[in-house]
Each structure stands twice: as structure tokens, then as C-alpha cells.
Amino acid sequence: MGRFIYDTINNSVDIEDRTLAHLRIVIMNKLRRSESFMFTIDMDSEGISRRSFWVHPSVPLQFAFHGSREPRLNRAWIDALMTSASSPNGLFVVPEPPEESAAPAE
């Protein structure tokens, strides 16, 4: 279980490492383009069911991973998350789609 830390440790949420690795790609790509956006995540702890962050390039953030190995990335999931991040409602964790298989070589 990793952690998304926005500004301070008091402003953080625990997220499964595989999901966090995909979110890191999407969030960093949006911020690299200086695009602010809303990031909303469902939670089941401390009586809070959902938490939203206004992600802006001027606010420090960290992605802390518990595991030592980098999770394999699913390009289709990154694309789905990027579509979500660019929508009027902002970034939500959408279900992971099946990985696209590579075309057979001729």
C-alpha cells in the first residue's frame, strides 16, 4: 500500500501501489503541462467516503510506494485515467481495463 501525499503528510491518502503507479503517470503528465485539475478518490477509512484534491503545479506532492518493485503499467488504464483527468469532473480512479495485446508479428 503506497501513499499519495499532497503538500503535507496530514494531507495524504493510502492507495494500492499498482493504482498509485498509474496515477503518478497521469498526474505528472498533467502537471508537466501546467494543467490544474480535481483528483477525487474513494476511501473507506476514518468515516470519510470520498476525498478531493485540487491539484496545482505549485503544491508539492509525493508518491510513496511500499513495495520495492515497480508495478507493470497498463497503457489502456493510463489512457482511461488521462481521459478522466481531462473531464469536467476531474480524475477519478476508473476500473482497470484489460491490457491491449500486441499485434502478432508477420
Rosetta blueprint (number, residue, H / E / L):
1 M L
2 G E
3 R E
4 F E
5 I E
6 Y E
7 D L
8 T L
9 I L
10 N L
11 N L
12 S E
13 V E
14 D E
15 I E
16 E L
17 D H
18 R H
19 T H
20 L H
21 A H
22 H H
23 L H
24 R H
25 I H
26 V H
27 I H
28 M H
29 N H
30 K H
31 L H
32 R H
33 R L
34 S L
35 E L
36 S L
37 F E
38 M E
39 F E
40 T E
41 I E
42 D E
43 M E
44 D E
45 S E
46 E L
47 G L
48 I E
49 S E
50 R E
51 R E
52 S E
53 F E
54 W E
55 V E
56 H L
57 P L
58 S L
59 V L
60 P L
61 L E
62 Q E
63 F E
64 A E
65 F L
66 H L
67 G L
68 S L
69 R L
70 E L
71 P L
72 R L
73 L L
74 N L
75 R H
76 A H
77 W H
78 I H
79 D H
80 A H
81 L H
82 M H
83 T H
84 S H
85 A H
86 S L
87 S L
88 P L
89 N L
90 G L
91 L E
92 F E
93 V L
94 V L
95 P L
96 E L
97 P L
98 P L
99 E L
100 E L
101 S L
102 A L
103 A L
104 P L
105 A L
106 E L
